[in-house]
Amino acid sequence: MRVWMIISLLLISSSVFATEHVVEIFKKKYIPAEITIKQGDSITWKNIEKRQYHNVWFKQFDKEEPDYFFPDESYQRSFDEAGDFPYECGPHPRMKGRVTVIKK
């Protein structure tokens, strides 16, 4: 019983310290294009364009292009593993970004 209580507290405390970061999409750019976060953190990409749709495609995770999101919509992803994760916009392949995840 005591072990499960300790494990539960650890899981709860690790999620309490997770941070949500924001990357805006404007004028066909990810802002910031490169971001460093800690394991367990998440990123929300917010499309603040007036008319343009985009997506966030991590080709190392997703073989097929993900759905688009339109102005005033967003996409969120959590990162539990440390590493370097490049991404791009499927419809606009010149739009590139990078997430670097460091250990807590």
SULCOR-V911949 format. One record per residue. N is the residue number from 1. PHI is phi in degrees with one decimal (none if undefined). OMEGA is omega in whole degrees, 0 to 359 (none if undefined). Layout:
# SULCOR-V911949
N,PHI,OMEGA + N,PHI,OMEGA
This chain:
# SULCOR-V911949
1,none,182 + 2,-65.0,179 + 3,-62.1,180 + 4,-64.2,179 + 5,-65.4,180 + 6,-65.7,179 + 7,-61.3,179 + 8,-61.0,179 + 9,-63.8,178 + 10,-64.6,179 + 11,-64.9,179 + 12,-65.5,182 + 13,-66.7,179 + 14,-68.6,178 + 15,-76.0,178 + 16,-65.9,183 + 17,-90.2,177 + 18,-70.6,182 + 19,-116.1,174 + 20,-100.7,179 + 21,-106.4,180 + 22,-124.2,171 + 23,-119.1,178 + 24,-91.4,176 + 25,-116.6,183 + 26,-152.5,181 + 27,51.7,178 + 28,55.5,176 + 29,-140.3,169 + 30,-87.2,182 + 31,-125.7,0 + 32,-79.0,180 + 33,-75.3,178 + 34,-126.4,183 + 35,-141.1,177 + 36,-114.0,181 + 37,-132.3,178 + 38,-99.7,176 + 39,-52.2,179 + 40,91.9,178 + 41,-75.1,177 + 42,-128.7,177 + 43,-126.5,172 + 44,-112.5,175 + 45,-92.7,181 + 46,-112.2,178 + 47,-84.4,180 + 48,-108.4,175 + 49,-67.2,176 + 50,-82.0,186 + 51,-136.9,193 + 52,-91.1,175 + 53,-94.0,181 + 54,-148.7,167 + 55,-149.6,179 + 56,-126.5,189 + 57,-115.6,173 + 58,-91.2,186 + 59,-62.7,179 + 60,-71.5,178 + 61,-103.2,188 + 62,-118.9,179 + 63,-73.0,180 + 64,-99.2,180 + 65,-62.6,180 + 66,-74.7,179 + 67,-62.7,176 + 68,-81.2,168 + 69,-128.4,193 + 70,-104.0,180 + 71,-49.8,182 + 72,71.0,173 + 73,-107.4,181 + 74,-144.7,178 + 75,-136.8,181 + 76,-127.6,177 + 77,-146.5,176 + 78,-99.7,182 + 79,-126.3,182 + 80,-99.0,182 + 81,-111.0,175 + 82,-73.6,178 + 83,153.6,182 + 84,-117.0,189 + 85,-126.9,176 + 86,-76.2,178 + 87,-147.7,178 + 88,-150.8,176 + 89,-94.9,182 + 90,-55.2,181 + 91,-74.5,181 + 92,-133.4,188 + 93,-61.6,175 + 94,-77.1,175 + 95,-79.5,182 + 96,-130.0,177 + 97,-144.5,180 + 98,-149.2,173 + 99,-111.2,174 + 100,-109.3,182 + 101,-110.1,179 + 102,-107.0,179 + 103,-67.7,177 + 104,-66.7,none
